[in-house]
Amino acid sequence: MPVFSAAELIAVGSELLGHTRLDTNSLYITRRLLEVGITVRMKTVVGDSAGDVATALAAALSRVDLVLMTGGLGPTDDDVTREAVSRLLARPLREDAAVLERIKGRFVARGVEMPWINRRQAMVPEGAEVLLNPRGTAPGLWIQSGEKTVVLLPGPPPELQPMVDAIVRDRLAALASGLRYVTRVIRIAGRTESHVEVAALPLYQRWRAERRPIDVTILASPGTIDLHLTVQAGHASEGDANLASAVADLRQTFADDLYTDVGASMEEVVGSLLAERRFTIAAAESCTGGLLTSRLTDVPGSSAYVDRSAIVYSNESKVEWLGVGSDLLGTHGAVSEPVAEAMAAGVRTRANTTIGVGITGIAGPTGGTPDKPVGLVVIGVAAPWGTSVRTRRFSGTREQVKWHASSAALDDVRRALLGRAD
């Protein structure tokens, strides 16, 4: 039997080429393959054309020995995967009586007669092994063609995922190289992608020279920079040890800008810090319109530390609900450090929480001035040990500015909880 170290994935379905459906199956399959040491070299999405499916499969088989295909195994006329694979591999389709009986049995169990078109799903390429699908009518297929292996899987994720789990566990784990991929996700706040890359480059060079080289991928998203560290090792414990040393290097380099080494979200990290200290938090949000509170409450168990939130868009609401002085608003304007500081202190006092957060800004696309342009955001954090306030300028759409502002507010709370707000 062949030993697999690399695979390619082909997702079949014209709907995946549109803008309404995403190919999430490839993400699941990739994760499960990496766990046993099989890397994915390429992913292809192809529409419901037998010719295009065959072309994609032929190209994949020219590069790797293992190809996993998803979708196109249903009973309808546009489900063409079986036919395309049959023609390309010169494996005539034959009706499998056992498969047909299982399909009929599923309809009988539901109290309905099987439509005649479902017989198509019992058509199996000559020499293929049927993979049982306990959750649907479309069986999977394992086809060995010389040194090449093609695996056909149904498209619906609830059907595909348990089948992938069984295949990886029972077959591919034994046919893999024996080396597995271990990954850690490190997240950094308060720095741009370029600044992170420049600081980390000397570490990359050292890690790649080690006996077990560590590969690094850097990814930027609003408010955070991700570093994905991956190492190939014989055992998970060996890979974990290698990555632990690399994480220690990064912690020394980035200090408190590094907020997680296990891929946690900023709201999860802040929630853990609040819960560990038995602190509570309240927010006064203007330009973010409740987004900060929404993100905090996305974390299960957040009721232990999130007390309340006030959306104070108008100047009147800031005065009436938070006790912000009208003189501050008149002198400095709503988007100013004195007002953000007063908002944070006001919501903390009224909620009687440990932490109070105030956010005010101009999300755009209108409302900016030369002195206070669109994207200007001011965040205040009030705590028993003092109040911090910071002014930032973000770019992007209204939605992007709001997201950046909520991310910055979470990071300011985190730093305040660590005792390093400045």
N, C-alpha and C positions, 0 to 999 in steps of 0.2 A: 504493500500500500504506500501511496505517496506521503511525504512529510510536507506539511503546509507551513509557510512562514508569511505568506502574503495572499491577499484575496482582492477581488473586485466585486462591486455591487452594481446591479442594474435594477432600477425601479421602473416598472412598466405602468403606464396610465396617462392618457392625454390630459386628464384633469390636473396632473402634477406639473404640466407645462403652462398652466394658467396662473391666475393670481389669487385663487380662492383656496387651494389645497397645498399643503406642504408635505414633503417626503420625510416623515418622522421615523419611518421604519429603519432607514439607513443609520440613523443615530443609535438606535437600540442595538442593531446588529453589530455595529462597529464597537460599541462598548463591550459587548459580550465576547467578540472575537479577540479584542485586546487583552481580555482577562486570561486567555489561554496562550497568548503570544503570537497571534496572527494579526498582522497589520493590514489595513485597507489602503491599497495603492491608488484606487480611483473609484469614483461613483459616477454613474451615468443615469440620466432620466430620459426615457424614450416614450413616445406616444404609442397609441394603439394601432400600429402598423406592423404586420408580420415581417415585411421586408426590413424595416428599421430595427426591429427587435433582433432579427437574425444578424444584421450588420453589427449591432452593438455587441452581441454575444461573440461573434467571430473575432472582433477586435480585442475583447477582453481575454479570450482564450489564447490569443497570440502573445499576451504579456504575463499571465499568471496561470497557475494550475487549478485554482479554486474560484468559482464564480457563483455568487448567490443572487438569485433573481426574485423579485417580489412583484405580485400583482399579475393580472391578466389570466387568472385561472378560474374565473367565474363561468356561469352558464350562458352568457349573452354573446352576441355576434362580435362584439368588440374585444372579447377576451381571447387574445391571439397567442399568448405565450407558449402554450403547449404545441400548437401547430408550427410556430417559428422554430422552436428548439428541435422538434421532430424532423423538419426538413433539413436544418443545418447539420444535424448529427447523423442524418440518414437512419433514423430510428422510426419506422412506421408506427402509427398510433393503433392500439388495440383496446377494445373495451374490456375492462377488468370487472369480472362478475362480482368479486367480493367488494370492490369499491362501490359498484352500483347498488348492491344490497345495503351497504352502510348509508348511502345517500337516501335511498327509499325509506330506511328505518328512521332517519331523522324527521322526515315528513310525516310518517305514520305516528311518531311520538307527539307531533303537534296536532294530529287529527286532521291532516289535509293530504290530498293526493299530490304526488310529485309531478310537477310540470315536465313535459317531455324534453324540454331544452336542458334539464339538469343531467341528462345522460351524457352530455359533452364532458362533464366533470369526471366521468369514469373512464375517459380515454387516456391511456397511459402509453408513453413511448416504449417501444420494444426494449426489454432489458432493464428498464428503470425500476427502482425500488420505491414502493409507495410509503410515504410518511403519513401516519395517521394524524388527522386534524380533529381533536375532540370537541372543538367549538364551532365548526362550520362544515359545509358540504364539500369544499374544495380540498382534496388531499394535497400534501406536498409530495415532491418527487426528488429522489436522489439518483443521478445519472452518472455512471462511470464510463468515460470514453477514453480508453488508453490510460495515459497518465493524468488526464484532465477530469475534474469533477465539477458537475453543474448541479446546483440545488435550487429547486423551484419552490417558492413559498407563497401562500395566499397574501393578499394585500391588507385586509382589515387588521389593524394592530392587535385587537383582542384575540384573534386567531393566530397571528404570526408569532407573537411574543412567547407563549408557552412552547411553541414548536421550536423556535430558536434556542430556548433554554435547554430543551431536551437534546437537540442536535449538538450543541456545544458541549454539553455535559457527557453525552454518551458516545459521541463520535469524534468531533473535532479536537477535543482535549487530548485524545489518544494519538491523533494524527498531527498535532502541532509540534513545533520544534523543541518544546520543553522549556523555552524561555518565555516569561510573561512580562507584560508591560505594567509598570506601576507608575501612577501619575499623582502629582500634588498640584493643587491650584493655589497660587499665592496672589493676594490682591493688595494693591497699593493705592492710597488716596493722597491728594494734595500735590501730585506731580504729573507732568505731561508724559506722553508716551516716549518722546525723544529724550527727556531727562532721565527717565527710568532706564532706557536702553543704554545711554552713555554710562550711567553709574554701574550697570550690571555687566557690561561687555567684558571687563577683566575676569569676572567670575565665569562667564560662558567659556572662555578660552581654557581656563583651568579644568572645568568640569568635563569638557570634551576630550581632554587628554587622559582622563582616568581610565582604569581598567574596565569599568562599566560606564561608558560615556553617558552623560545626561543631555538630552535634547531639550531645547527651550523654544517655546512659542510665546510671543507677546501679542496681546489683544487689548485694544482700547475700546472703552465704552463710556458713556457720560458719567463722570464722577469717579471712575476707577480704572486702573490699569491691571490687567491680569497677566501673570506669568505662569504658563503651564509647563511644569517640569516632568519629563518622562524618562524612565530608565528601564532597560531590559535586564531581567535577572532570573535566576533559576527558581528562586522562591520569593514570595511577597515580602518576607521579613528582610531578605537581603536588599531588595529594592527600597524598602522603607528606610533602612539604615543609610543607604547612599543618599536618599533624598533628604533625610533629616540633617545630614551634614551640610547640604546645599541650602536648606532653609535657614540654618544657623548663619551661614554666610550672608544671606539676604537680610536677615534681621539686623546684623551688624551694619550692613550698608544703608538700610532704609529706616532703621529705628522705628519710631511710632507711626511713620507713614505706612508701614506694613500692618494691615489690620486683621488679616486672616491668612493662615497657611493650610486651610482645609476647604477652601472654596465657599465659605459662608458669605451671605450677603451682609451689607453694612447694617441693615435693620436687625438682622439676627445677632450680629456682634454687639450692637448697642443694647438690644434687649437682654442679652446674657449679662452684660455689665450691670445693667439696672437691676436685674433679678438677683444676681449674686450679692449686691450691696443692699438689697431690699429698699431700693429707691423708687420713687414714683416720678412721673413726668406729665406735664401739660404743655400744650402748644397754642400759640396765638399766631395764626397764619393770615397773611394778606395776599400777596401775589401767588402763593402756592395753592390757595383755595382748598386746603384740607389734604393735599397730597402727602405731606410729611406724616400726618396722623394715619392716613390710609396705609402707608408703608410700614409704620410701626405696628399697626394692628393686623397686617398680613401674617405676622409671626404667631404661631399657635402659643397660647399661654400668655399673650401680651396683656390680658386683663389684670395680671398681677402687678403691672407697673404703669400702664397707660391709664391716666385718670380722666382727662377730658381735653377737649379742643375747642377753640373759638375761631371762627372764620370772620375776621374783622376787616372787611374790604373798605368800608367808608371811614372817614375821619371821625364821624360821630360815634361809630361803634367802638373805635379805639378809646375814645374818651369815656363813653358810658360803661362799657364792659370791662375795660382794663385799667381805667383811671389814668390814662396817658394825659398829661397836661395839655390843654389847648394852646398854651403859650409855646410849648415845644413844637407842636405842629405848625403854629403860625410862624415861628422863627426859623425852624430847620426844614420843615416839610415832612410829609409822611415817610418818604424814603430817605432816611438819615440815621446815623448811629445813635443819637440821643433817643429817637423814637423807637428804634429796634430794641435798645436797652430797656426803655420803659415798658415796652410790650412784654418782654421776657419777664421782667420783675413783676409786672402787673398780673399776668396769668399765673405765675407761681404763687403770689400772695393770695389771690382769689381762690385758687384750687387747693392751696395748702399742700403743695407737692414739693419734693426735693429739688426737682429741676423744672425750670420754665424756659421755653424757647419762643422767641419772637422773630418772625420773618416778614420783611417788607421789601418791595422792589417793583420794577417795571418790566413785566414779561413781554410787552409788545403785542403786535408789531407797531402800535401807535403809543403815544403818551410820553415819549422821550423828549428831552430838551438837551441843548449843548452841555449844560452843567450836570444833568442827570439823564444819560442816554438809555435807550432800550437795552436791557440785559443787566442793568445795575441792580444789585441785590445786597441788602444788609441783614445780617443775622446776629441776634443777641442770644446768649445763653446765661441764665441766672441760676446760681447754685449757692448753697450755704457758705461756701468759701470765697464767693465773689462772682462778679459778672464779667463776661467777655463779649466783645462785639467786633464783627469783621465786615468789611465792605468788599464785594467782589464784582467783577464784570464778566458776564457770560454771553456767548454768542449763540446764534441758532434761532429756530422757530420759537413761538410762544410755548409750545409743549416742551421743547428742549430746555428752554430757560427755567421753566418750572421744575423739570426733573433735576437739572443741575443744582438748583437752589435747595431742593429737598435733600439731595445727596450731601451738599455742603453742610446743611444744618445737622444731619445725622453725624457727619464727621466731626463737627464742632462739639456736639454732645459727647461723642466718644473721647475726644481729647480732653474735654473738661472732666470726664469721669476718671481718666487716667491721671488727672492732676496736672495736665500740660495744655492749657488752653491757648497759650501764646506761642 
